[in-house]
Each structure stands twice: as structure tokens, then as C-alpha cells.
Amino acid sequence: MSQTSPECRSLPEPPTDGITSLSYIPSVSTSLLASTSWDGNLRIHDTSTMSNQCSQAMESGPLLSLIASPGGDGGSCVFTGGLDGSIKRFDVATSTVSVVGRHSPETIHDHEKVACSCLSPVSFSSSESTLNTPVLASAGWDSFFYLWDIRAGNASSQNKPMARIKLPDKAFSMDVDPSSSSSSSGCRLVISTAKRRTCIIDVRKASSVVVAEDGNQEYMAEMVLERESSLKYQTRVSRFFPNGSGIAVGSIEGRVAIEFLDELNVSSNGKKKYAFKCHRVGDIVYPVNAIAFHPKYGTFATGGCDGTVVTWDGLNKKKIYTLPKFPTSIAALAFNHDGSELAIASSYTFEEGEKDHPRDEIYIRSMLDSECKPKGMK
């Protein structure tokens, strides 16, 4: 007997302008979901009670990026990146806001683009320390990648980046390799920029065990790969596979590419890169805005401007399931810690210019195994 398809539930008091990011907060509660939007507010909802826990004006202008509770001394915190280039920390327990840093801290002119468009945690595993995520990575419209020290009380590095790397162009998407978080030596990130460039940056503890005045170890960053995307049009989103073997890349042309990192001697287990069409209605091609990997099965969901969410078995080139259509564009997606729940931002992304559109909503959808599990998997 087939299971009844779960219904989507809409969260109360959603953002009032374009939704940009969604992220569950794992170290506080598996049901707490953070969101950012162009209205400049950080919101935290409890998806188990379907209630709004808080709404905090971050005073950064529109918020373009978000990462929730990276861990370590970051603790129960949410980090946001603003259109003004600022990176701020929101302490969930105390509801206090502090500044981590800022892109291009020099005098800003109106024509310069400095927005912090991407945030990712940089994790290291060490048996000698309980500190798991001392570093936050950011990238933005100023075409730079930054590393920030987020260790509590480390005043010597406050508001100053630990490292900065020039990117080929404006950064649109960034993700950290989940498999590298178990390594004590390094952490790998992928960044997609304008002009279809894909960059891989390696972050490592300084090999010479350089220590700062406060006794903490320093970190180094290096761009180890820069190449052109295999897709012909601009990249919107890029995400690592959970095992780090490759990346899924979505673009404005209604395609997703599955690419591997042969140049870095990362095993693809014999798989070859390929691309497939998606989020199309007849002859109309819609951008792919979001990709979220299932934490248990390694499959992924895509969200597009056609208002649909589709799950895929990327390694086996199979479509798994299409959710019922949403009122407008899908701007962001996030699975919870075990993949039993998917948060979906239904928010017009102005792909058709200024026009009347449905209001922004965040939907919560319980996911069945049959909607996420690779076909043929027992």
C-alpha cells in the first residue's frame, strides 16, 4: 500500500521581501529553522510547533547569506551576510548581535559592490581540542574570499580577516565539502562566480604551527583549482556531494551538471561528468535556484523558478519525485539533520522583472523515504 503524500505547512509570519537563505540550527534544536531575506531581518521558526521564535533586524541592509550554528565556540549562533558587506553574529540564547567583519573595509563608494553573498563554516576535527569550528568563510560581490576568526574572546583578530583571496569575479554560491570536516588537516570549499568560473579553495592549519599572540593556531587558505563550468550559462548554485567526490551545479538555463574533481586526484569511483535538463515547462526554461543534499541518502533536491521541487539520484542519473507545484519561484531549500523534513522558500526571484506575485512563504514538508531514497536501494 502506498503512503499518503504529506502536506506542506506554511510557517507563520514569513519574511516580507525576497527570501535568500534557509538553514536549520543543529546545536540548539533539530526543529529550529533560520531564514534571511531582503527585508533585512533574521527569523527563527520552530518547525515542530510551527511558530515564530524571533525576528531580529540585523541592520545590514538586505541579508543575502546565512549559516546557522557552525559549532565550537560559535555555539548556538547564526551568522548573516549583508548587502552592505557586513558579517554579523546573532547569539540565539541571548538575542545579541555582534560584528564579525566586513568585506572591503576601505572607503566604500556607491558604485562598488561589496555584498557578502556567501557564508560557510570551516570545520576541523582534533582529538586535542574541543574547538570544532573556529573559522568562518565568506565570499561576495567584491570578488574576494575571506576567512574570519569567530573564536569567542579573540579580540586581537576581531573585524580583521585571517586570510583573503582574489576571486575571478563576483561570488554567487559557496559550499563546504562535508567529507573534509572529518580531516584534522584541511577543509575544502567550492565557490561559483560570475563568468561561469568554479573555484576550489583549500583551508588548512598552518603547517609550521604558527600561533597568534593569544595562543590560538593560525590558518592558511589557497586556491587549488579554478576552471570554467561545464554549463553554458551563469551558475546560480553549487553544492558538494556528501562524500566530497564531486559537485552539483545549477544554472539559469534549467540544467544541473554533475562534475568531479579529477584535477585534485579526488576519486569519482569511475563516474563521468554529465548534465541534465530540469525545471522546464514546454519551451520555457527556468533557472535552478537551489540544491540541497539529503544527509542520509546522498540524493538531492532542486528548486527552480517554475515553482517546483524535484528530488534526484544524481550519481545514477535518475529522477525520484516531483513535489506539487508551489505558488512562485523556489528561492532556497534546506533539509533538517536526518532528511525527514525539507524547508522550502517560495519567493519570487524577479526572473521576469517587476510584477505582481504571490507573497513570500516558507513551507515545511515531511519527506518520505520513497521520495528521497535512490531507486533500487533497499
C-alpha positions in Angstrom: 0.0 0.0 0.0 1.4 3.4 -1.0 1.9 6.0 1.7 -0.2 9.2 1.7 1.8 12.1 0.4 2.5 14.6 3.3 1.0 18.1 3.0 3.1 21.3 3.0 2.7 23.5 6.0 3.4 27.2 5.8 5.2 28.9 8.7 3.5 32.0 10.3 5.0 35.5 10.0 7.2 34.8 7.0 9.7 37.3 5.5 8.1 40.3 3.8 10.6 40.5 0.9 12.6 38.1 -1.2 13.9 35.1 0.9 17.6 34.4 0.3 18.7 31.6 2.7 17.4 28.8 4.9 19.3 26.8 7.5 18.4 24.5 10.4 20.2 25.2 13.7 21.5 21.7 14.7 23.2 22.6 18.0 20.0 24.2 19.5 17.1 22.0 18.3 16.6 19.9 15.3 13.4 21.8 14.6 14.7 25.4 14.7 15.0 26.9 11.2 16.7 30.2 10.5 15.9 32.4 7.4 17.2 35.6 5.9 15.6 37.9 3.3 15.7 41.3 1.5 13.7 42.8 4.3 16.9 42.8 6.5 15.5 40.6 9.2 16.8 37.3 10.6 13.9 35.0 11.6 14.0 31.8 13.6 11.0 29.5 13.4 10.3 26.3 15.3 9.0 23.8 12.7 7.7 21.4 15.3 5.3 23.9 16.8 5.0 26.0 13.6 5.8 29.1 15.5 8.0 32.2 15.0 10.6 32.3 17.8 12.2 35.6 16.9 12.6 38.2 14.3 15.8 40.3 14.5 16.7 43.3 12.4 20.4 42.9 11.7 20.9 46.5 10.4 23.0 45.3 7.4 20.5 46.2 4.7 19.1 43.2 2.8 20.5 39.9 4.1 21.9 37.7 1.3 23.6 34.8 3.1 23.2 32.8 6.3 24.9 30.0 8.1 23.4 28.6 11.3 25.4 27.4 14.4 28.7 26.3 12.8 29.8 24.8 16.1 32.7 25.1 18.5 32.8 28.5 20.3 30.3 29.7 17.7 27.9 27.7 19.8 24.2 28.5 19.3 24.7 31.3 16.8 23.6 32.3 13.4 25.8 34.3 11.1 24.5 36.6 8.4 26.0 38.4 5.4 24.5 41.7 4.3 24.3 43.8 1.2 26.5 46.3 2.9 29.3 43.7 3.2 29.0 43.2 6.9 29.1 39.8 8.6 27.2 39.6 11.9 26.7 37.0 14.6 23.3 36.5 16.3 23.5 34.7 19.7 20.4 32.6 19.9 20.5 32.3 23.7 21.0 36.0 24.5 19.5 37.6 21.3 22.6 39.8 21.0 24.2 40.9 17.7 27.9 41.4 17.2 30.1 42.2 14.2 32.4 39.6 12.9 33.9 41.5 10.0 33.2 43.4 6.8 34.0 42.9 3.1 36.2 45.7 1.7 36.5 47.7 4.9 38.1 50.6 3.0 36.1 53.7 2.0 33.0 52.4 0.1 31.8 54.3 -3.0 28.2 53.9 -4.3 29.3 52.2 -7.5 31.2 49.5 -5.6 29.6 46.1 -4.9 30.7 44.7 -1.6 27.8 42.4 -0.6 28.6 39.3 1.5 26.7 36.9 -0.7 28.1 33.6 0.6 28.9 32.1 4.1 30.3 28.7 5.0 31.7 27.1 8.2 35.2 25.8 8.1 35.5 22.7 10.3 38.4 20.8 11.7 38.5 17.7 13.8 41.1 17.4 16.5 41.5 15.0 19.4 43.5 17.6 21.3 40.8 20.3 21.3 37.0 20.6 21.6 37.1 23.6 19.3 35.5 22.4 16.1 34.7 25.4 14.0 37.0 28.4 14.8 36.8 29.8 11.3 34.0 31.2 9.1 34.5 31.6 5.4 32.8 34.3 3.3 32.7 35.4 -0.3 31.0 38.3 -2.0 30.3 40.8 -4.8 33.7 42.4 -4.2 35.3 39.3 -5.8 37.1 38.2 -2.7 37.2 35.2 -0.4 37.8 35.8 3.3 38.5 33.8 6.4 37.3 35.1 9.8 38.2 34.1 13.3 35.0 33.5 15.3 36.6 32.2 18.5 34.9 33.9 21.4 37.1 36.5 23.2 39.7 36.6 20.4 39.7 40.4 20.3 43.1 40.6 18.6 41.5 39.4 15.3 38.1 41.0 15.6 36.9 42.6 12.4 40.1 41.6 10.6 40.2 38.7 8.1 42.7 35.9 8.8 43.1 35.4 5.0 41.9 37.0 1.8 42.0 35.5 -1.8 41.1 37.3 -5.0 38.4 35.5 -6.9 37.8 35.7 -10.7 34.6 37.7 -10.3 31.5 38.2 -8.1 30.7 35.2 -5.9 27.2 33.8 -6.2 27.4 30.5 -4.3 29.7 28.7 -1.9 29.7 25.3 -0.1 32.0 23.4 2.2 32.9 19.8 1.5 31.1 17.7 4.2 33.6 14.9 4.0 36.6 17.2 4.7 35.1 18.1 8.2 36.5 14.7 9.5 40.0 15.7 8.5 42.4 17.2 11.0 44.5 18.8 8.3 42.2 20.7 6.0 38.8 21.8 4.7 37.8 22.2 1.0 35.2 24.8 -0.3 33.7 25.4 -3.7 32.8 28.9 -5.0 30.9 29.7 -8.1 31.4 33.2 -9.6 30.3 35.3 -12.4 31.6 34.4 -15.9 31.0 30.7 -15.2 34.1 30.2 -13.0 34.3 27.5 -10.4 37.0 27.8 -7.7 38.1 25.2 -5.1 39.8 26.7 -2.0 41.7 24.6 0.5 41.9 25.9 4.1 44.5 24.3 6.4 46.1 24.8 9.7 49.4 26.5 9.2 52.0 23.7 8.7 54.5 25.5 10.8 52.0 25.6 13.6 52.0 29.3 13.6 50.3 30.7 16.7 48.9 34.1 17.4 49.6 36.2 20.5 46.5 34.6 22.2 48.0 31.1 21.7 45.5 30.0 19.0 46.7 28.3 15.9 46.6 30.3 12.6 45.1 29.1 9.3 46.0 29.3 5.7 43.9 29.4 2.5 44.9 28.5 -1.1 43.0 28.4 -4.3 43.9 24.9 -5.6 41.6 24.9 -8.7 40.0 27.4 -11.0 38.1 26.2 -14.0 35.1 27.0 -16.3 31.8 25.5 -15.5 30.7 22.7 -17.9 27.3 24.6 -18.3 27.0 27.3 -20.9 25.2 29.9 -18.8 25.6 31.6 -15.5 25.8 29.4 -12.3 23.2 30.0 -9.6 24.2 27.4 -7.1 26.9 24.7 -6.4 26.9 22.1 -3.7 29.3 19.3 -2.7 28.2 15.7 -2.7 28.1 14.4 0.9 31.2 12.2 0.3 33.1 15.0 -1.4 33.6 13.1 -4.6 32.1 15.8 -6.8 29.7 18.8 -7.0 26.2 19.5 -8.3 26.0 22.8 -10.2 22.7 24.6 -11.1 22.4 27.4 -13.7 20.0 29.9 -15.1 19.5 27.6 -18.2 17.4 25.0 -16.4 20.2 22.5 -16.2 22.2 20.7 -13.4 25.7 19.5 -14.0 27.3 16.7 -12.0 31.1 17.4 -12.0 34.1 15.8 -10.5 37.4 16.9 -9.2 39.9 14.8 -11.2 42.4 17.7 -11.2 42.7 17.3 -7.5 43.0 13.5 -7.6 39.7 13.1 -5.9 38.3 9.7 -6.8 35.0 9.8 -8.8 34.6 6.0 -8.5 34.6 5.7 -12.2 31.8 8.2 -12.7 31.9 10.7 -15.6 30.6 14.3 -15.6 27.3 14.9 -17.2 24.4 17.5 -17.2 20.6 17.1 -17.4 17.7 19.4 -18.2 15.2 20.3 -15.5 12.7 22.9 -14.4 11.3 23.5 -17.8 7.7 23.9 -19.0 7.3 23.3 -22.7 9.8 25.6 -24.4 10.2 27.8 -21.3 13.4 27.4 -19.5 13.6 28.4 -15.8 16.7 29.0 -13.6 17.7 26.5 -11.0 18.0 28.5 -7.8 18.6 25.9 -5.1 20.2 22.5 -4.5 20.1 20.6 -1.1 21.6 17.2 -0.5 19.8 14.6 1.6 22.1 13.9 4.6 21.3 10.2 4.7 20.9 9.0 1.1 23.2 11.4 -0.8 20.4 12.3 -3.2 19.4 15.9 -3.7 16.5 18.2 -4.2 16.5 21.1 -6.7 14.2 24.2 -6.7 13.5 26.3 -9.7 11.8 29.4 -10.9 9.0 27.2 -12.3 7.8 26.8 -8.6 8.7 23.1 -8.4 10.9 21.0 -6.2 12.3 17.7 -7.6 14.5 15.0 -6.0 17.2 13.3 -7.9 19.6 10.4 -7.7 22.5 12.3 -9.3 25.1 9.5 -9.3 22.7 7.1 -11.0 21.1 9.7 -13.3 17.6 9.1 -12.0 14.7 11.4 -11.2 13.0 10.3 -8.0 10.0 12.5 -7.2 8.4 15.9 -8.0 6.5 17.7 -5.3 3.3 19.5 -6.1 3.9 22.9 -7.6 4.3 25.9 -5.3 2.8 29.5 -5.8 6.0 31.0 -7.2 9.8 30.6 -7.6 11.7 28.3 -5.2 14.5 30.6 -3.8 16.0 28.3 -1.2 15.9 24.7 0.2 17.2 23.0 3.4 16.9 19.5 4.8 16.9 19.0 8.5 19.6 16.9 10.3 18.2 13.5 9.2 16.5 14.4 6.0 13.0 13.7 7.3 11.9 17.3 6.7 12.5 19.8 3.9 12.2 23.6 4.3 11.1 25.3 1.1 11.2 29.1 0.4 8.6 30.0 -2.1 9.7 33.5 -3.1 9.6 35.3 -6.4 13.2 36.0 -7.6 12.4 38.6 -10.3 13.4 36.4 -13.2 10.5 38.0 -15.1 11.1 41.5 -13.8 8.9 43.6 -11.6 5.3 42.3 -11.5 2.6 41.3 -9.0 3.4 38.0 -7.4 2.3 35.7 -4.5 3.6 36.6 -1.1 6.7 35.1 0.2 6.2 31.8 2.2 8.3 29.2 3.9 6.8 25.7 3.7 7.7 22.7 5.8 7.3 19.3 4.1 7.8 15.9 5.8 9.7 13.8 3.3 9.1 10.1 2.8 11.9 7.7 2.2 10.4 6.8 -1.2 10.7 10.4 -2.2 14.4 10.6 -1.4 15.9 7.1 -1.5 17.9 6.1 -4.6 15.8 3.7 -6.7 16.8 0.1 -6.2 18.2 0.9 -2.7 16.9 -1.5 0.0 
